[in-house]
Amino acid sequence: MTQTEKRRWLIDALLREQPRYRGVAVPDDAPGQKDLLRSLMNVRMPAPLSAEYVEIEDAYLRAELAERGVTRLEDLTPVDGSLYLWQGDITTLSCDAIVNAANSQLLGCFRPLHNCVDNCIHSAAGLRLRNACSALMEAQGSEEPPGRAKITPAGSLPCKYVLHTVGPIVDGPLTDEHRALLASCYRACLDLAAENGCESVAFCAISTGVFGFPKEPAAQIAVSTVRAWLQEHASPMKVVFTAFSDSSLAIYRKALNI
């Protein structure tokens, strides 16, 4: 199957299993089809997937990844010891684990085409990721509180694992509790990564999107917490701070004193 044929197959499969969307017209152009496929993936509730669906989705997403280009950690240069700063799309970074800034449901973002990191990671990983998260949450029996972490396989991403953590929501003045919870997110992710044999972890800027944590103090907490954890555990863990925008890159550079 060509990439176009795979995309149409996946769209048709998702439309068939969701009766309310069966009347949706499939665009003729590739960008429109890509948006429709991602939207259908975004709104699909956790449910079993056929082996055929998984195989075709994985082949399609990995081909899309190859087109975007994969960055290998081995090709990056540390900025301070085992700390790295990289500007790019975290879903294209090849390392042992990447961190997802999740919500308390821990199922991914259900808003079609939303550009939050949670949506981007789930869209690039494929529907297996939502199912893996759902299994964890069913076993837990309650929403995920802030400051902890869960680990899942990474689906079609170029990493091995995704670490899911719920950061604090800041809708007023920044408090010591907000700061403590954010630091706990970083420690929990590093603890879980180490427990699972990871030698490298890439962090997004937890809580700084729709959760409203101010970006400069968030970066300072991220860097100081990671440095303290590495020192406390005498760990050779390689840690990447990822920035998507130029402004975020500048904030991390300041926090890292580079």
Secondary structure, DSSP 8 states (H G I E B T S, - for coil): --HHHHHHHHHHHHHHH-GGGTT----SSHHHHHHHHHHHHHH--S----HHHHHHHHHHHHHHHHHH--EEGGGS--SBTTEEEEES-GGGEESSEEEEEE-TT-S---STT--SHHHHHHHHH-HHHHHHHHHHHHHH-S---TT--EEEE-TTSSSSEEEEEE----SSS--HHHHHHHHHHHHHHHHHHHHTT-SEEEE--TT-STT---HHHHHHHHHHHHHHHHHHHT---EEEEEESSHHHHHHHHHHHT-
